[in-house]
Amino acid sequence: MSENDIDLLLINPGCKKETYGDLRLSISAIEPPVWAGLIAAFVREKGFSVKIIDAEVENYSDEHVVDKIVECSPALVAIGAVGSNPSASSTPKMVPAGKLLNTIKNRLPHINTSLYGIHPSALPEKTLNEEKVDFMFRGECFCTVVKLLEELKSNSKIKNYNIDGLLYKKDGKVVSNGWGGLVKDVDELPFVAWDLLPMNKYRAHNWHCFKNLDERQPYAVLYTSFGCPFSCTFCNIKANYNGKPGIRFRSPEKIIEEVDLLVKKYKVKNIKFADEIFVLKESRVIEICDLIIQRGYDLNIWAYTRIDTINERLLKKMKKAGINWLAFGIESANKKVRDGVVKGRFGKDAIKEAIEMTHKAGIYIVANFIFGLPDDDAQTLQETLDMAKVLNCEYVNFYTAMAYPGSQLYEDMVRQGANLPKSWLSYSQFGKETLPLSTKYLSSSEILRFRDKAFEEYHSNPCYLNMIGEKFGLDAVDHIKDVLKYKINRKYV
């Protein structure tokens, strides 16, 4: 072995062009591959040598990635099917992951390859049969990766792959060892291996920095908790955590230590708390905020919350800590539509009250809506757009409903024999191949057409642009107008 040989090489394959089109050039965020960083740190702590290649941010071709593999001669290559939105972006990532695997196997057939992420965990046997990959990790794979490395590096001639969470093929047949184990105390997880990532190249969302659009870098993403206790039928996050709802919290002390590192060593100001639901346990959120406030950091943080988990005291504390943006999953204005996807614990009055309360605290809002949920028709789509306009939040994400593998919605659609997309790229939201679910009342193309029209209508609304000008200045208004010049090329519209 040469001194360049390493044990584990983690690769984040590139997928920006296919999933974001021209939006990738200046609008979308460029997020660090946090799961690669978490796995790298965990494996390194166990005594193995590790490297990360972020082919997406480096804009590496597959051939160049393979050249890099040759240079470091890893015992195992692990490719992540993980996107910036953990509950949605894993499936489209399978296309570049599959292409990269093909290139690796064509040039380096002897290299051990593996896949991890929500999509592989949701469809493990299917993925193992479809892709040129040696091993598959199912679920949270920290311990599984370590045990596989131990086996690969052992002197035993007969390898024993009886490892929880590992799938592989033997004599052409899939061997599955079920789910991997969950780390019970997530404080035992080391910080993301930030030192293995090109931290100067990551970029915050455009809206996250409306006040200072030229200050979107550097940018970091971290988890303060893992998992989600809720069971929205359109979400597939549970596939990353052994197929069950649940949540494990990092301690506020550990979180602030990592924030300290990001601020002091990497000069990070823009931060995303990537938790599926950050604002859940009030006392914990206040403790985290107090630790940030004590340090006097000038941070610009955004996080996910719910309509029914906030209050005035909590919002004031978050604003003081630098949590300037909160993302609400409203999904639909129609309660019947929300009830149909187990998102109906609140009504219109509660939504309006939560938005007003958040704005009163000086916190900006990203409102998330989904068009084309199973009970949607033309009237409920319009009802949702009308509500969005009335709420007049600082930014909105209009998504289309997708039956993501690993979600209850996917299982329902398969059971009903629905016509699901043939390409994994069709599960992207902003690409040419995007193909949402149809409903009983609307075709996929009608939903997609409404979504694109709604996005333009909302962000060009004079009431909205006047509000943006008052809060962020004319530069932000001009930026939004520039964004509207980008027309997404849609195959199915």
C-alpha positions as CSV (number, residue, x, y, z in Angstrom):
1,M,0.0,0.0,0.0
2,S,1.2,3.5,-0.8
3,E,0.9,6.4,1.7
4,N,-1.9,7.7,-0.4
5,D,-4.1,4.7,0.2
6,I,-7.1,5.4,2.3
7,D,-9.8,3.3,3.9
8,L,-13.0,5.2,3.0
9,L,-13.7,7.6,0.2
10,L,-17.1,9.4,0.4
11,I,-18.4,11.0,-2.8
12,N,-21.2,13.5,-3.3
13,P,-22.1,13.1,-7.0
14,G,-23.0,16.2,-9.0
15,C,-26.7,16.7,-9.9
16,K,-27.3,20.5,-9.9
17,K,-27.9,20.9,-13.7
18,E,-30.4,18.1,-13.9
19,T,-32.4,19.1,-10.8
20,Y,-32.2,22.9,-10.8
21,G,-31.5,23.8,-14.4
22,D,-30.4,27.5,-14.8
23,L,-31.6,28.1,-11.2
24,R,-28.3,26.6,-10.0
25,L,-26.3,29.4,-11.5
26,S,-27.1,32.1,-8.9
27,I,-30.3,31.3,-7.1
28,S,-30.3,27.9,-5.4
29,A,-28.2,27.2,-2.4
30,I,-25.0,25.1,-2.6
31,E,-25.1,23.1,0.5
32,P,-22.3,21.0,2.1
33,P,-22.9,17.2,2.0
34,V,-23.6,17.0,5.7
35,W,-24.2,13.3,5.8
36,A,-20.9,12.6,4.1
37,G,-19.3,14.8,6.7
38,L,-21.0,13.0,9.6
39,I,-20.0,9.6,8.3
40,A,-16.5,10.7,7.7
41,A,-16.1,12.1,11.2
42,F,-17.6,8.9,12.8
43,V,-15.4,6.6,10.8
44,R,-12.3,8.7,11.3
45,E,-12.9,8.6,15.1
46,K,-12.8,4.8,14.9
47,G,-9.3,4.9,13.5
48,F,-9.9,4.7,9.7
49,S,-8.5,7.1,7.1
50,V,-11.1,9.1,5.2
51,K,-11.5,11.6,2.4
52,I,-14.5,13.3,0.8
53,I,-15.0,14.3,-2.8
54,D,-17.8,16.8,-3.3
55,A,-18.1,16.4,-7.1
56,E,-21.1,18.7,-7.1
57,V,-19.5,21.8,-5.7
58,E,-16.2,21.1,-7.5
59,N,-18.0,20.5,-10.8
60,Y,-16.0,17.3,-11.4
61,S,-16.9,15.0,-14.3
62,D,-17.3,11.3,-13.5
63,E,-14.0,10.6,-15.3
64,H,-12.2,13.1,-13.1
65,V,-13.8,11.5,-10.0
66,V,-12.5,8.1,-11.1
67,D,-9.0,9.7,-11.5
68,K,-9.2,10.8,-7.9
69,I,-10.2,7.3,-6.9
70,V,-7.1,5.9,-8.6
71,E,-5.0,8.4,-6.7
72,C,-6.2,7.4,-3.2
73,S,-6.9,3.7,-3.8
74,P,-9.7,3.3,-1.2
75,A,-10.7,0.1,0.5
76,L,-14.3,1.3,0.0
77,V,-16.1,4.0,-2.0
78,A,-19.3,5.2,-0.5
79,I,-21.6,7.3,-2.8
80,G,-24.4,9.4,-1.2
81,A,-27.9,9.7,-2.6
82,V,-28.6,12.6,-0.4
83,G,-29.8,16.1,-1.4
84,S,-30.1,19.5,0.2
85,N,-33.6,18.7,1.2
86,P,-33.3,15.3,3.0
87,S,-36.9,14.3,2.6
88,A,-37.1,15.0,-1.1
89,S,-33.8,15.2,-2.9
90,S,-32.4,11.7,-2.4
91,T,-34.4,10.1,-5.3
92,P,-33.2,12.5,-8.1
93,K,-29.7,12.0,-6.8
94,M,-29.9,8.3,-7.9
95,V,-29.3,9.2,-11.5
96,P,-25.9,10.8,-11.1
97,A,-25.0,8.2,-8.5
98,G,-25.8,5.4,-11.0
99,K,-23.8,7.1,-13.8
100,L,-20.8,7.5,-11.5
101,L,-21.1,3.8,-10.4
102,N,-21.1,2.7,-14.0
103,T,-18.0,4.8,-14.7
104,I,-16.2,3.4,-11.7
105,K,-17.0,-0.2,-12.5
106,N,-16.0,0.2,-16.2
107,R,-12.6,1.5,-15.3
108,L,-12.0,0.1,-11.8
109,P,-14.0,-3.2,-11.5
110,H,-11.9,-4.3,-8.5
111,I,-12.9,-1.2,-6.3
112,N,-15.5,-1.9,-3.6
113,T,-18.4,0.4,-4.0
114,S,-21.4,1.2,-1.8
115,L,-24.5,3.5,-1.7
116,Y,-26.2,5.2,1.2
117,G,-29.1,7.6,1.5
118,I,-32.9,7.8,1.9
119,H,-33.7,6.3,-1.6
120,P,-31.4,3.3,-1.2
121,S,-32.8,2.7,2.3
122,A,-36.4,3.0,1.0
123,L,-35.9,0.6,-2.0
124,P,-32.8,-1.5,-1.1
125,E,-33.3,-4.6,-3.1
126,K,-34.5,-2.7,-6.2
127,T,-31.6,-0.4,-6.0
128,L,-29.1,-3.2,-5.5
129,N,-30.5,-4.9,-8.6
130,E,-30.6,-1.8,-10.7
131,E,-27.2,-0.3,-10.0
132,K,-23.6,-1.6,-10.5
133,V,-22.8,-1.4,-6.8
134,D,-21.3,-4.0,-4.4
135,F,-22.9,-3.0,-1.1
136,M,-25.9,-1.1,0.1
137,F,-26.4,0.6,3.5
138,R,-30.0,0.7,4.8
139,G,-30.9,3.3,7.4
140,E,-28.6,5.3,9.6
141,C,-25.3,3.7,8.5
142,F,-22.6,4.9,10.9
143,C,-22.0,1.6,12.6
144,T,-22.6,-0.4,9.4
145,V,-19.9,1.4,7.5
146,V,-17.4,0.8,10.3
147,K,-18.1,-2.9,10.5
148,L,-17.9,-3.3,6.7
149,L,-14.5,-1.5,6.7
150,E,-13.3,-3.8,9.5
151,E,-14.3,-6.8,7.4
152,L,-12.8,-5.6,4.2
153,K,-9.5,-4.8,5.9
154,S,-9.3,-8.1,7.8
155,N,-6.9,-10.8,6.8
156,S,-9.6,-13.4,6.5
157,K,-9.9,-14.9,3.1
158,I,-13.6,-15.7,3.6
159,K,-15.4,-12.4,4.2
160,N,-18.4,-12.4,6.6
161,Y,-20.9,-9.7,5.7
162,N,-23.4,-10.6,8.4
163,I,-23.7,-6.9,9.3
164,D,-26.9,-5.1,10.4
165,G,-28.0,-2.7,7.7
166,L,-25.9,-4.2,4.9
167,L,-27.1,-5.6,1.6
168,Y,-25.1,-7.3,-1.0
169,K,-25.3,-10.0,-3.7
170,K,-24.2,-13.6,-3.4
171,D,-24.5,-15.9,-6.3
172,G,-26.6,-13.3,-8.1
173,K,-29.2,-13.1,-5.2
174,V,-29.7,-10.2,-2.8
175,V,-28.6,-10.9,0.8
176,S,-30.3,-8.5,3.2
177,N,-29.3,-7.9,6.8
178,G,-32.3,-5.7,7.6
179,W,-31.9,-2.2,9.1
180,G,-28.8,-0.8,10.6
181,G,-28.7,0.3,14.2
182,L,-29.5,3.8,15.4
183,V,-27.0,5.7,17.5
184,K,-28.9,6.0,20.8
185,D,-27.0,9.0,22.2
186,V,-26.4,11.4,19.3
187,D,-24.1,13.4,21.4
188,E,-21.6,10.6,20.8
189,L,-21.5,11.6,17.2
190,P,-18.5,13.8,16.4
191,F,-18.9,17.1,14.6
192,V,-19.2,17.1,10.8
193,A,-15.7,16.7,9.3
194,W,-15.7,20.3,8.1
195,D,-12.0,20.1,7.5
196,L,-12.5,17.6,4.7
197,L,-14.9,19.9,2.8
198,P,-14.1,23.0,0.7
199,M,-15.9,25.4,3.1
200,N,-15.3,28.5,1.0
201,K,-17.4,27.2,-1.9
202,Y,-20.8,26.7,-0.2
203,R,-23.6,29.3,-0.6
204,A,-26.8,30.1,1.2
205,H,-30.2,30.4,-0.5
206,N,-30.9,33.7,-2.2
207,W,-33.8,34.6,0.1
208,H,-31.8,33.7,3.2
209,C,-29.6,36.7,2.4
210,F,-32.1,39.2,0.9
211,K,-30.6,41.9,3.2
212,N,-27.1,41.2,1.9
213,L,-27.2,39.3,-1.4
214,D,-23.4,39.6,-1.8
215,E,-22.8,37.9,1.6
216,R,-24.1,34.4,0.9
217,Q,-20.8,32.7,1.6
218,P,-19.6,31.0,3.7
219,Y,-22.5,28.8,4.6
220,A,-22.9,25.8,6.9
221,V,-25.7,23.2,7.6
222,L,-26.0,21.3,10.8
223,Y,-28.4,19.0,12.6
224,T,-29.5,19.8,16.2
225,S,-31.7,16.6,16.1
226,F,-32.2,13.5,14.0
227,G,-35.5,12.3,12.8
228,C,-39.1,13.5,13.1
229,P,-41.9,12.3,15.4
230,F,-44.7,13.1,12.9
231,S,-46.0,11.0,10.0
232,C,-47.0,13.2,7.1
233,T,-47.8,10.8,4.3
234,F,-45.8,12.7,1.6
235,C,-42.5,12.7,3.6
236,N,-39.9,9.9,3.4
237,I,-37.5,11.0,6.1
238,K,-38.3,7.9,8.2
239,A,-36.5,5.8,5.6
240,N,-33.2,7.2,6.9
241,Y,-34.1,6.1,10.5
242,N,-35.1,2.5,10.2
243,G,-38.5,3.2,8.7
244,K,-40.1,4.6,11.9
245,P,-41.0,8.1,13.2
246,G,-39.0,9.3,16.1
247,I,-36.5,12.0,17.1
248,R,-33.2,12.1,19.0
249,F,-31.9,15.4,20.3
250,R,-28.3,16.7,20.5
251,S,-27.6,18.5,23.7
252,P,-27.5,22.4,23.5
253,E,-23.9,22.2,24.8
254,K,-22.8,20.0,21.8
255,I,-24.6,22.2,19.4
256,I,-23.0,25.4,20.6
257,E,-19.6,23.8,20.5
258,E,-20.1,23.1,16.8
259,V,-21.5,26.6,16.2
260,D,-18.3,28.0,17.9
261,L,-16.1,25.9,15.6
262,L,-18.0,27.2,12.5
263,V,-17.9,30.8,13.5
264,K,-14.3,30.9,14.8
265,K,-12.5,28.6,12.4
266,Y,-14.6,29.0,9.2
267,K,-16.0,32.5,9.7
268,V,-19.5,31.2,9.1
269,K,-22.4,33.6,9.5
270,N,-25.2,31.9,7.4
271,I,-26.4,28.7,9.0
272,K,-29.2,26.3,8.3
273,F,-30.5,24.0,11.1
274,A,-31.4,21.1,8.9
275,D,-33.7,19.3,11.4
276,E,-37.0,18.2,9.9
277,I,-38.6,20.2,12.8
278,F,-36.3,22.4,14.9
279,V,-39.0,24.3,16.9
280,L,-40.5,21.4,18.8
281,K,-39.4,21.3,22.4
282,E,-39.7,24.9,23.7
283,S,-37.3,24.6,26.7
284,R,-34.6,23.1,24.5
285,V,-34.9,25.8,21.7
286,I,-34.6,28.5,24.4
287,E,-31.5,26.9,25.9
288,I,-29.8,26.8,22.5
289,C,-30.8,30.4,21.8
290,D,-29.5,31.6,25.1
291,L,-26.1,30.0,24.5
292,I,-25.9,31.8,21.1
293,I,-27.0,35.1,22.7
294,Q,-24.4,34.8,25.4
295,R,-21.6,34.7,22.8
296,G,-22.9,37.8,21.0
297,Y,-22.6,36.2,17.5
298,D,-24.0,38.1,14.6
299,L,-25.6,35.0,12.9
300,N,-28.2,34.6,10.1
301,I,-29.9,31.3,10.8
302,W,-32.9,29.6,9.3
303,A,-34.8,26.6,10.6
304,Y,-38.0,24.5,10.1
305,T,-41.0,24.9,12.4
306,R,-44.7,24.1,12.5
307,I,-47.8,26.2,12.8
308,D,-48.6,24.6,16.1
309,T,-45.2,24.7,17.9
310,I,-44.5,28.4,18.2
311,N,-45.4,31.2,20.7
312,E,-44.5,34.8,21.2
313,R,-41.9,34.2,23.9
314,L,-40.2,31.6,21.8
315,L,-40.2,33.7,18.7
316,K,-38.7,36.7,20.5
317,K,-35.9,34.5,21.9
318,M,-35.1,33.0,18.5
319,K,-34.9,36.4,16.8
320,K,-32.5,37.7,19.5
321,A,-30.3,34.6,18.8
322,G,-30.1,35.4,15.0
323,I,-32.8,33.0,13.8
324,N,-34.0,35.4,11.2
325,W,-36.0,33.0,9.0
326,L,-38.4,30.2,9.8
327,A,-39.8,27.8,7.2
328,F,-43.4,26.7,7.8
329,G,-44.9,23.6,6.1
330,I,-48.4,24.9,5.4
331,E,-48.8,22.7,2.3
332,S,-52.4,23.5,1.5
333,A,-55.1,26.1,2.4
334,N,-57.7,23.4,2.4
335,K,-58.1,21.4,5.6
336,K,-59.6,18.4,3.8
337,V,-56.5,18.3,1.6
338,R,-54.2,18.6,4.7
339,D,-56.2,16.0,6.5
340,G,-55.6,13.6,3.6
341,V,-51.9,13.7,4.2
342,V,-52.0,13.8,8.0
343,K,-51.2,17.5,8.1
344,G,-54.5,18.8,9.4
345,R,-54.1,19.6,13.1
346,F,-54.6,23.3,12.5
347,G,-57.0,25.4,10.5
348,K,-56.8,28.7,8.6
349,D,-57.2,30.9,11.7
350,A,-54.2,29.1,13.3
351,I,-52.1,29.6,10.2
352,K,-52.9,33.3,10.0
353,E,-52.2,33.8,13.7
354,A,-48.9,32.0,13.5
355,I,-47.7,34.0,10.5
356,E,-48.8,37.3,12.2
357,M,-47.0,36.3,15.4
358,T,-43.8,35.4,13.6
359,H,-43.8,38.7,11.6
360,K,-44.5,40.7,14.8
361,A,-41.3,39.1,16.3
362,G,-39.3,40.4,13.3
363,I,-38.7,37.0,11.8
364,Y,-39.0,36.4,8.1
365,I,-40.9,33.5,6.7
366,V,-40.5,30.9,4.0
367,A,-43.9,29.4,3.4
368,N,-44.0,25.9,1.9
369,F,-47.0,24.8,-0.1
370,I,-47.6,21.6,-2.2
371,F,-49.8,21.6,-5.3
372,G,-51.4,18.3,-6.4
373,L,-51.9,16.4,-3.1
374,P,-54.3,13.5,-3.5
375,D,-57.5,15.5,-2.7
376,D,-56.5,18.6,-4.6
377,D,-58.7,19.9,-7.5
378,A,-58.6,23.2,-9.4
379,Q,-60.5,25.0,-6.7
380,T,-58.2,23.9,-3.9
381,L,-55.1,24.8,-5.8
382,Q,-56.5,28.3,-6.3
383,E,-57.5,28.5,-2.7
384,T,-53.9,27.7,-1.7
385,L,-52.5,30.4,-4.0
386,D,-55.0,32.9,-2.7
387,M,-54.0,32.1,0.9
388,A,-50.3,32.5,0.0
389,K,-51.0,36.0,-1.4
390,V,-53.0,37.0,1.7
391,L,-50.2,35.8,4.1
392,N,-47.7,37.7,1.9
393,C,-44.6,35.9,3.3
394,E,-41.1,37.0,2.4
395,Y,-40.6,33.9,0.2
396,V,-42.7,30.9,-0.8
397,N,-41.7,27.5,-2.1
398,F,-44.4,26.1,-4.3
399,Y,-43.8,22.4,-4.7
400,T,-45.7,19.7,-6.6
401,A,-46.8,16.5,-4.9
402,M,-44.4,13.6,-5.4
403,A,-44.8,10.0,-4.2
404,Y,-41.2,9.8,-2.9
405,P,-39.9,6.3,-2.3
406,G,-40.0,5.7,1.5
407,S,-43.1,7.7,2.0
408,Q,-46.6,6.4,2.8
409,L,-47.8,8.1,-0.3
410,Y,-45.4,6.1,-2.4
411,E,-46.7,2.8,-0.9
412,D,-50.3,3.9,-1.4
413,M,-49.6,4.8,-5.1
414,V,-47.9,1.5,-5.7
415,R,-50.7,-0.4,-4.1
416,Q,-53.2,1.5,-6.3
417,G,-51.3,0.8,-9.4
418,A,-50.7,4.6,-10.1
419,N,-48.6,5.6,-13.1
420,L,-45.4,6.7,-11.3
421,P,-42.5,8.3,-13.1
422,K,-40.1,6.0,-15.1
423,S,-37.0,8.1,-14.3
424,W,-35.8,9.0,-10.9
425,L,-35.0,12.5,-12.3
426,S,-38.7,13.1,-12.6
427,Y,-38.9,13.3,-8.8
428,S,-36.9,16.6,-8.9
429,Q,-38.9,19.8,-8.4
430,F,-37.2,22.2,-10.7
431,G,-35.8,20.2,-13.6
432,K,-36.8,19.5,-17.1
433,E,-38.0,15.9,-16.2
434,T,-40.2,16.9,-13.3
435,L,-43.4,14.8,-13.3
436,P,-45.7,15.2,-10.3
437,L,-48.5,12.9,-9.3
438,S,-51.9,13.4,-11.0
439,T,-55.0,13.5,-8.8
440,K,-58.6,12.3,-9.4
441,Y,-59.3,15.7,-10.8
442,L,-56.1,17.0,-12.3
443,S,-53.4,15.7,-14.7
444,S,-49.7,16.0,-13.9
445,S,-49.2,18.6,-16.6
446,E,-52.1,20.7,-15.2
447,I,-50.6,20.7,-11.7
448,L,-47.1,21.5,-13.0
449,R,-48.4,24.3,-15.2
450,F,-50.4,25.8,-12.2
451,R,-47.3,25.6,-10.0
452,D,-45.1,27.6,-12.4
453,K,-47.8,30.1,-13.0
454,A,-48.4,30.5,-9.3
455,F,-44.7,31.1,-8.6
456,E,-44.5,33.9,-11.1
457,E,-47.8,35.4,-10.0
458,Y,-46.9,35.4,-6.4
459,H,-43.4,36.9,-6.7
460,S,-44.4,39.5,-9.3
461,N,-47.4,40.7,-7.2
462,P,-47.0,44.5,-6.5
463,C,-48.1,43.9,-2.9
464,Y,-45.3,41.4,-2.4
465,L,-42.6,43.4,-4.2
466,N,-43.5,46.6,-2.2
467,M,-43.2,44.6,1.1
468,I,-39.8,43.2,-0.1
469,G,-38.6,46.7,-0.9
470,E,-39.6,48.1,2.5
471,K,-38.0,45.2,4.4
472,F,-34.9,44.5,2.3
473,G,-34.4,47.4,-0.1
474,L,-34.5,47.8,-3.9
475,D,-31.6,45.4,-4.5
476,A,-33.7,42.5,-3.2
477,V,-36.6,43.6,-5.5
478,D,-34.3,43.7,-8.5
479,H,-33.0,40.3,-7.6
480,I,-36.5,38.8,-7.5
481,K,-37.3,40.3,-10.8
482,D,-34.2,38.8,-12.2
483,V,-35.2,35.4,-10.7
484,L,-38.5,35.6,-12.6
485,K,-36.6,35.8,-15.9
486,Y,-35.5,32.2,-15.4
487,K,-38.2,30.0,-17.0
488,I,-37.9,26.3,-16.1
489,N,-37.8,24.2,-19.2
490,R,-40.5,21.5,-18.6
491,K,-40.8,18.4,-20.6
492,Y,-44.3,17.5,-19.4
493,V,-46.0,20.9,-19.8
